[in-house]
Amino acid sequence: MGYRILEPEDIPAYLRERGHWDGAADPEVREVSDGNMNRVFLASAADGTRSLALKQALPWVRVAGPSWPMNPDRADAEARAYEQIAKVAPDEIPAIHGYDPENYATVMEDMSDLEVLRTLLNEGASYGPDTSVRVGELVARLSFATSDFGMPSAERKALIAASVSPELCKITEDVVLSEPYIEHEHNHWHEGVDDLAKAFRADARLRTEVADLRHLFMTSAQALLHGDLHTGSIMVGTREGAPVVRVFDPEFSFVGPIGFDLGLYWANALVSEERARALDALSDHADQLALSWTAFETEFRRLWPTRVDTFFDDAYLDRFLRRVWTESLGYAGTEIIRRIIGFAHLTDLTTLPDPVPASRRSLLLGRELILRRAELSSPDAVREVVASLG
């Protein structure tokens, strides 16, 4: 039949055709699309005994419409990422019931009983003791398993070839790693940070360091990435009294520098801290960078004895992890900056009664992380930078 854009009225028959719904009555369907890129539907039995989610990639960016065309094959990258993550961290992603490559549609676990992490944080909730630890462990397991340390060379080469995603990588290269530092139509900001936006565009040293990070993003094929790992792509909650963390939406997945995933998460954690500070409700926000890094490093070191190529010894591991730490800080800085003076701003800041003070602190922190990433040797050193912002 070929690719077709599914509408709510199409979902019951589609699920039956694909073998995902065998109940006597059709499910009730509602659209719950929330992200920038895709459409999402929930299909539920009237008696509440069963429900599924269906996500379809459109041939354009959902929030922009046909004026911003986008190849829907990004859903292929998402399906590949889920397949790889399921091998090493199945409890940290939604259960996938099936992927339809013809219609770029994924049927998965309904997570409507969970909450988007960013939404909870904006409402004043804490991260809790598990979230950042689970995220750090997931990044470690995925990156180790799909690196040259954990995967035979021939399999790695095949993964790299299959995971090439030029269109979505180009979005990151532009939106995150260049546009905020030049005049561009995508950029916008609160007038209260106008002076910093202009200063950043005129800062030759900052632009050079961002160019270094951009080139690294373009050329460093270390491991399979989620590619868009932020507090809006994590759902949390409890089931049967146990904490649940689900990482979703890995459609920007490709083989790149490990520090990019960590950096995106850290950027969002640091900005959420600035929101909490502005509301005088810091709670556990200040601990998240340290918790996620410690979990990542501990898990990566635990996996190290299973490496495929034993030429890489423990001394090399120490060097490698130091490099990942440094690069993660740099990418955290670029993500903070683009979320304030670039495209797609963070509601953490925009929903504050007065977003300017927290936005200014965040921008200055982002710059420091980029410029001083090589000298900031630990989470405590980052804490000192945060404290120095006043």
VEXNUGU-6974 format. One record per atom (N, C-alpha, C, O): residue in one letter; x, y, z. Coordinates in steps of 0.1 Angstrom, whole numbers, plus 5000, padded with zeros to 4 digits. Layout:
<rs>
AXYZ...
</rs>
This chain:
<rs>
M500849885000M500050005000M500850135000M500450234995G502150125005G502950245006G502650325019G501650295026Y503450425021Y503350505033Y502150585033Y501750645023R501450595044R500250675046R500250735060R500650675069I499850855060I499750925073I498450875080I497350895075L498650825092L497550765100L496750875107L497350965113E495450865106E494550955114E493950875125E493950745124P493350935135P492750865146P491850755142P491750645148E491050785132E490050685128E490650565121E489950465119D491950575117D492650465110D493250365120D493550255117I493450415132I494250335142I493650195145I494350095145P492350185149P491850055152P492049945141P492549845144A491749985129A491949885118A493449855116A493849745113Y494249955117Y495649945115Y496249845126Y497049755123L495849865139L496349775149L495849635147L496649535150R494649615142R494149475139R494949415128R495349305128E495149495117E495949445106E497349395110E497849295104R497949465119R499349435123R499349335135R500449305139G498149285139G498149185149G498349235163G498749155172H498149365165H498349425179H497049435187H497049475199W495949415180W494649425188W493649315183W493349305171D493249235193D492349125189D491149125198D490349025198G490849235205G489649245213G488349255204G488449285192A487249215210A485949215203A485649365198A485149385188A485849455207A485549595205A486849675200A487949645205D486649765191D487749855187D488149935199D487449975208P489449975199P489950055210P489450205208P489150245197E489450275219E489150415219E490550485216E491550455222V490550575207V491850635202V491850785205V490850855202R492950835210R493050985212R494551025208R495450945211E494651135202E496051185199E496651255211E495951335217V497851225214V498551285225V499951345221V500851355229S500051385208S501251435203S501751555211S500951645214D502951555215D503551665224D504851715219D505151835220G505651625213G507051665208G506951745196G505951775190N508151785191N508251865179N508151795166N507751855156M508351665166M508651595154M507451505149M507251495137N506851425158N505951315154N504551325159N504251405168R503751235154R502351215160R502351095169R502950995166V501651105180V501450995189V500050975193V499351065195F499550845193F498150815196F498150705207F499050625208L497150715216L496950615225L495650535221L494650605219A495750405221A494550325218A494250235231A495050155235S493050255236S492750195249S491350115248S490450165242A491350005255A490049935257A489150015265A489550085275A487850015262A486850095270A486850055285A486550145293D487149935288D487149895302D488449915309D488549885321G489449975302G490650015308G491649895310G492649905317T491349775305T492149665307T493349655298T494249575301R493449735287R494549725278R494649855271R493749925268S495949895268S496250015260S497550005254S498449935258L497650065242L498950075234L499150215230L498250295229A500450245227A500750375221A501250345207A501950245204L500950435198L501450425184L502050565180L501450665182K503250555176K504050675172K504350665157K504850565152Q504050775150Q504350775135Q505150895132Q504851015136A506250875124A507050985119A506451045107A506050975098L506251175107L505651245096L506751285086L507851285089P506351325073P507351365063P507651515065P508151575056W507451565077W507851705080W507951715095W507551615103V508451825100V508451845115V507051885119V506451975114R506551815129R505051825132R504751965136R503652015131V505552035144V505152165149V505252275138V504752385140A505952245127A506152335116A505252305104A504852395097G504852185103G504052145091G504852125079G506152125079P504252115067P504952085054P505952195051P506752165042S505952305057S506952405054S508352365058S509352425054W508452265067W509752215071W509752065069W509551985078P510052025056P510051875053P511151805060P512251855063M510851675063M511751595071M511551445067M510351405067N512551375063N512351235059N511851155071N512451155081P510751085069P510251005080P511050885083P510850815093D512150855075D512950735079D513750755091D514550665095R513650875098R514250885111R513650785121R514250745131A512450735118A511850625126A512650505125A512750425135D513350475114D514250365113D515350375124D515750275130A515950495125A517050515135A516550485149A517250425157E515250525152E514750505165E514550355167E514850305178A514050285157A513850145159A515150065161A515249975170R516250105154R517550045156R518050075170R518649985177A517850195175A518350235188A517550155199A518250105208Y516250145198Y515550065207Y516049915207Y516149855218E516349865195E516749725194E518149705202E518349615209Q519049805200Q520349795207Q520149815222Q520749745230I519349915226I519249945241I518549825247I518849795259A517649755241A516849645247A517849535250A517549455259K518949525244K519949415246K520649445260K521149345266V520749565264V521649595275V520849665286V521349665298A519749735283A519049805294A517549805291A516949905289P516949685290P515549665285P514549735295P513449775290D514949745308D513949805317D513949955317D513150025324E514850025309E514950165309E514350225296E514450345293I513650145288I512950195276I511550135275I511350035282P510650195268P509350135267P509349995259P510249975251A508549905263A508449785256A507949805242A506849875240I508649755232I508249775218I507549655213I508049545213H506349675208H505549565203H505649545188H505349435183G506149635181G506349615167G506749745160G506349855164Y507549735149Y507849845141Y507449825126Y507749715121D506749915120D506349905106D507150005098D506850125097P508149955091P509050045083P508350105071P508850205066E507350045066E506650105055E505950235058E505950325051N505350235070N504650355075N505350425086N504850525092Y506550385089Y507450455099Y506650465112Y506650575118A506050355116A505150365128A505650255138A505950145134T505650295151T506050205161T504950185171T504350285176V504650065174V503650035184V504349995197V505249905197M504050055208M504850035220M503950045233M502750065232E504550025244E503950035257E503350165259E503950275255D502150165264D501450295269D502150335282D502050265292M502750455282M503350505294M502650625300M503150705307S501350635297S500550745302S500350745317S499950845323D500750635324D500650635338D501950695344D502050715356L502950725335L504150795340L504050945336L503150985329E505051015341E505151155338E506451195332E507451135335V506351295322V507651345317V508451405328V507951485335L509751375329L510551425339L510551575340L510451635351R510651645328R510751785329R509451845334R509451945342T508351785331T507051835336T507051825352T506651925358L507451715357L507451695371L508451795378L508051865388L509651815372L510551905378L510052055378L510152125387N509352085367N508852225366N507752245376N507452355380E507052135380E506052145390E506552145405E505852145414G507952135406G508552135419G508952005425G509351995436A508751895417A509151765422A510651755422A511351825415S511151655429S512651625429S512951515419S511951455414Y514151495416Y514551385407Y514351255414Y514051155407G514551245427G514551115433G515851055432G516751095425P516150945440P517450885441P517850795429P518950755428D516850765420D517050665410D517350715396D518050655388T516650825393T516650875379T517950895372T518250835362S518750975378S520051005372S521050885372S521850875363V520950805382V521750685383V521350595371V522250535364R520050575369R519550485358R519950545345R520350465336V519950675343V520350735330V521850715328V522250675317G522650735338G524050715337G524450575334G525250545325E523750475340E524050335337E523550295323E524250225316L522450355318L521950325305L523050375295L523350295285V523450495296V524450555287V525750465287V526350435276A526150425299A527350335300A527150205292A528050165285R526050145295R525850005288R525650015273R526249935266L524950115269L524750135254L526050175248L526450115237S526750265254S528050315247S529150205248S529850185238F529250135258F530250025259F529849915249F530749875241A528649875249A528249755240A528349785225A528549695217T528249915222T528349955207T529650025204T529750085193S530550015213S531950075210S532849965205S532449845205D534050005201D535049905198D535549825210D536249725208F535249865222F535549785234F534549675235F535049565239G533349695232G532349585235G531749515223G530949425225M532149555211M531549495199M532649455189M533549535187P532649335183P533649295173P533649395162P532649455158S534849415156S535049515146S534049505134S533549615130A533849395129A532949375117A531549425121A530849485113E531049385133E529749425137E529649575139E528649635135R530749635144R530749775146R530649855133R529949945132K531449805123K531349875110K529949865104K529549965098A529349755106A527949735100A527049835108A526149895102L527149845121L526349935129L526550075125L525550155123I527750115123I528050255118I527350285105I526750385103A527550185096A526950205082A525450215083A524750305076A524750135091A523350135092A522750255100A521650295098S523650315108S523150415117S523450555112S523150655119V523950565100V524250705094V522850775093V521950725088S522850895098S521650975099S521951125095S521851215103P522251145082P522751275078P521751395081P522251505084E520451365078E519551475080E519351525094E519351645097L519251425103L519051465117L520351515123L520351605132C521551455119C522851505124C523051645120C523551725128K522551675108K522751815103K521951915111K522352025114I520751865116I519951955125I520751985138I520852105142T521351885144T522151905156T523351995153T523652085161E524051965142E525252045139E524852185137E525652275141D523752215132D523352355130D522652415142D523152515147V521552355147V520752415158V521552425171V521452525178V522352315174V523052315187V524452375186V524952435195L525152335175L526552355174L527052465164L528252465161S526152555160S526652665152S525652785152S526152895154E524352765150E523452875148E523452975160E523353095157P523552925173P523453025183P524653125183P524553225190Y525653095176Y526853185176Y526953265163Y528053335161I525953265155I525853345143I524453415142I523553375149E524353505133E523053555130E522253455122E522653405112H521053415128H520253305121H518853325124H518453365136E517953295115E516453315117E515953225128E514853255133H516553115130H516053025141H516253075155H515553045164N517253165156N517553215170N516553315175N516053395167H516253305188H515453405194H515753405209H516253295214W515453505216W515753515231W514953625237W514453715231H514953615251H514353715259H515253845258H516453835258E514553955257E515354085256E516254105268E517254185266G516054035279G516854055291G518253985289G519054005298V518453905279V519753845277V520353895263V521253825258D519753995258D520254045245D521754075245D522454045235D522254135256D523654165256D524554045256D525654045249L524153935262L524853815262L524853745249L525853685244A523653745243A523553685229A524553755219A525153685212K524553885220K525453955211K526953925215K527753915206A527253925228A528653895232A529053755228A530253745224F528153655229F528553525225F528853515210F529753445206R528053585202R528353585188R529653655184R530253625174A530053745192A531353825190A532553755197A533653805195D532353655204D533353595212D534153485204D533753375202A535253535198A536053445189A536553315196A536553215190R536953335209R537453215216R536353115218R536552995217L535153165222L534053075224L533653005211L533352885211R533553075200R533253015187R534252915183R533852805177T535552935186T536552835182T536352705190T536452595185E536052715203E535852595211E534552525207E534552405207V533552595203V532352535198V532552465185V532052355182A533352525177A533752465164A534452335166A534252235159D535352325177D536052205180D535052095184D535151985180L534052135192L533052035196L532151995185L531751875184R531852085176R531052055164R531851955155R531251855150H533151975153H533951885145H533951745151H533951645144L534151745164L534151615171L532851545169L532851425167F531751615170F530451555168F530351495154F529751395152M530851565144M530851525130M531751405127M531451335117T532751385135T533751285131T534051175141T534651075137S533551185153S533951085163S532850975164S531850995170A533150855159A532150745159A532450655170A532850535168Q532350695183Q532650615194Q531650505197Q532050395200A530350545197A529350445201A527950495197A527850615193L526950415197L525650445194L525050545205L525150515217L524550655200L523950755209L522450755209L521850715199H521850795220H520450825220H520250945211H519350955202G521051045212G521151165203G520251285208G520451395202D519351265217D518451375221D518051345236D516851355239L519051315244L518751275258L518551395267L519551445272H517351435270H517051545279H515851505287H515351395286T515551595297T514551565306T513151555300T512151505306G512951595287G511751585280G511651445273G510551415268S512651365273S512651235267S512851125277S513351015274I512451155289I512551065301I511251065308I510751175312M510650955310M509350945318M509650865331M510450775331V509050915342V509350855355V508050835362V506950895359G508050745372G506850725380G507150595389G508250555391T506050535394T506150415402T505150315396T504050355392R505550195397R504650085394R504849975404R505949925406E503749935410E503749835421E504749875432E505449785437G504850005434G505650055445G507150065442G507850115450A507550035429A508950045425A509150165416A508250185407P510250235417P510450345408P510650295393P511250195391V510150375384V510250335370V510850455362V510450575364V511850425354V512450525345V512450475331V512850365328R511850555322R511850505308R512450625299R511950735299V513450585291V514050675282V513350645268V513350535264F512950755261F512250725248F512750835238F513550915241D512150825226D512450915215D513850915210D514451025209P514550805208P515950805203P516050825188P516850755182E515150905182E515150915167E516450985162E516750975150F517051065170F518351125166F519551035168F520651085167S519250905170S520350815173S521250795161S520850785149F522550795164F523650765154F524850735162F524950745174V525950695155V527150655161V528050785162V528450835152G528250825175G528950955176G529750955190G529950855196P530051075194P530851085207P529951065219P528951125221I530450975228I529650935240I529351055248I528251065254G530251155249G529951265258G528751355253G528251435261F528251335241F527151415237F525851375245F525151465249D525651245246D524451205254D524551255268D523551315274L525651235275L525851285289L525651435289L525051485298G526251505280G526251645280G524851705279G524451795286L524051645270L522651695269L521851675282L521151765287Y522051555289Y521351535301Y521851635312Y521051685319W523151655313W523751745322W523251885320W522851955330A523151925308A522652065305A521252085311A520952185317N520451985308N519051995313N518951995328N518152065334A519851905334A519851905349A520352035355A519852085365L521352095349L521952225354L520952335352L520852425361V520152335341V519152435339V517952415349V517452515354S517652295351S516552265361S516952315375S516152355383E518252305378E518752355390E518652505391E518252555402E518852575380E518752715380E517252755382E516952855388R516352685376R514952705379R514552685394R513952775400A515052575399A514852555413A515452665422A514852705432R516552705419R517252815426R516352945425R516253015436A515852975414A515053095412A513753085420A513253195425L513252965422L512052945430L512352915445L511452885452D513652925449D514052885462D513652745466D513052725477A513852655457A513452515459A514452415454A514052325446L515752435458L516752355452L516652205453L516952125444S516152155464S515952015466S517251935462S518351965467D517051825454D518251745450D518751775436D519551705431H518351895431H518751925417H520351935415H520851895405A520951985426A522452005424A523251875424A524451875421D522551765427D523351635428D523351555415D524051455414Q522551605405Q522351515394Q523551485384Q523751375379L524351585382L525551565374L526451465380L526851375374A526651485393A527551385400A526951245401A527751145398L525651235403L525051105404L525151035390L525450915390S524851105379S524851035366S526251005362S526450895356W527251095365W528651065361W529150945369W529750855363T528950945382T529450835390T528850695385T529550595384A527550705382A526850575377A527450535364A527650415361F527650635355F528250605342F529650545343F529950435338E530450615351E531850565352E531950435359E532650345355T531150415369T531150285377T530750165368T531350065368E529650195360E529150085351E530150055340E530349945336F530750165334F531650145323F532950065328F533449975321R533350095340R534550025346R534149885349R534949795347R532949855353R532449715356R532449635343R532849515343L532149695332L532049625319L533449605313L533549515304W534349685317W535649695310W536349555309W536949525298P536349465319P537049335317P536449255306P537149155302T535249285301T534649205291T535049255277T534449215267R535849355276R536149425263R536749315253R537349225256V536449345240V536749255229V538249265227V538949165225D538849385226D540249405223D540949435236D540849545242T541749335240T542449345253T543749435252T544349455262F544049485240F545149575239F544949705248F545849765253F543649745249F543349865256F543349825271F542449755276D544349875278D544549835292D543849935302D543250025297D544049915315D543349995325D543850135324D543050235327A545150155321A545650295320A544950375309A544650485310Y544750295298Y543950365287Y542550395291Y542050505287L541950305298L540550335303L540450465311L539550545309D541450485320D541450615327D541550735318D540850825320R542350725308R542550835298R541250855291R540750965288F540650745286F539450745278F538250815286F537550905281L538150775299L537050825307L537250975310L536251055311R538451015312R538751165314R538351235301R537851345303R538551185290R538251255277R536651255276R536151365272V536051155279V534551155279V533951255288V533051335285W534551265300W534151365310W534251505304W533351595305T535451535299T535751665294T534751705282T534251815282E534551615273E533751635262E532251655266E531551735260S531851575276S530451595281S530251735286S529151785284L531151785294L531051925299L530852025287L530052115288G531652005277G531552095265G530252085259G529652195256Y529751965257Y528451955250Y527252005260Y526252055255A527451985273A526452045282A526452195280A525352255280G527552265278G527552405276G526852445264G526152545264T527152375253T526452415240T524952395241T524252475235E524552285248E523052265249E522452375257E521352415254I523052415268I522452515276I522352645268I521252705268I523352685261I523352805253I522252805242I521452905241R522152695235R521152695224R519752695229R518852735222R519552645241R518152635247R517752775252R516652785257I518652875252I518253005257I518353115246I517453195245I519353105237I519453205226I519353135212I519553205202G519053015212G518952945199G517452905196G516552985198F517352775192F515952725188F515552625199F516352565205A514152625201A513552525210A514052555225A514852485230H513452655231H513752695244H513152605255H512252525252L513752605267L513352515278L512252585286L512352695290T511152505288T510152555297T510552575311T509952645319D511652505315D512252525328D512452675331D512252725342L512852745321L513152895322L511952975317L511653075324T511352945306T510353035300T509153045309T508353145307T508852945318T507652955326T507953015340T507053025348L509153065342L509453135354L508753275354L508553335344P508353325366P507753455367P508653565360P508253645353D509953545363D510953635357D512153545352D512953505361P512153505340P513153415335P514553475333P515453395331V514753605334V515953665331V517153625340V518153575335P517053635353P518153605361P518653455360P519853435358A517753365359A518153225358A518753205344A519653125342S518153265334S518653255320S520053305319S520953245312R520353425325R521653485325R522653395332R523753365327R522353345343R523253255351R523553125342R524653075341S522453075336S522652955328S523552975316S524452895313L523353095309L524253125298L525653135302L526553085295L525953205313L527253225318L527853085322L529053065319L527053005328L527552865331L527852785318L528952725318G527052795308G527252725296G528652765290G529352685285R528852895290R530152945284R531352895292R532352855286E531252895305E532352845314E532552695311E533752655310L531552615310L531652475307L532452445294L533252355293I532152525284I532752515271I534252555272I535152485268L534452675277L535852725277L536752655287L537952645285R536252615298R537052555309R536952405311R537352355321R536352335301R536052195302R537352115305R537252015312A538452155300A539652075302A540252085316A540952005321E539852195323E540452215337E539452175348E539852165359L538152155344L537152115354L537151965355L536551895347S537851915365S538251775366S537251685373S537451565374S536251745379S535351665387S533951735389S533851855386P532951665393P531651735396P531851845407P531151945406D532751825416D532951935426D533452065420D533052175424A534352045410A534852165402A533752235395A533652355394V532752165390V531652225383V530752295393V530252405391R530552235405R529852295416R530452435419R529752535422E531752445420E532452565423E532152675412E531952785416V532052635400V531752725389V530352775391V530052895390V529352685394V527952725396V527952825408V527252925407A528652795419A528652885430A529253025427A528753125433S530153025418S530853155415S530053245407S530353365406L528853195402L528053285394L527253375402L526553465397G527253355415G526653455424G525153425427G524453495434
</rs>
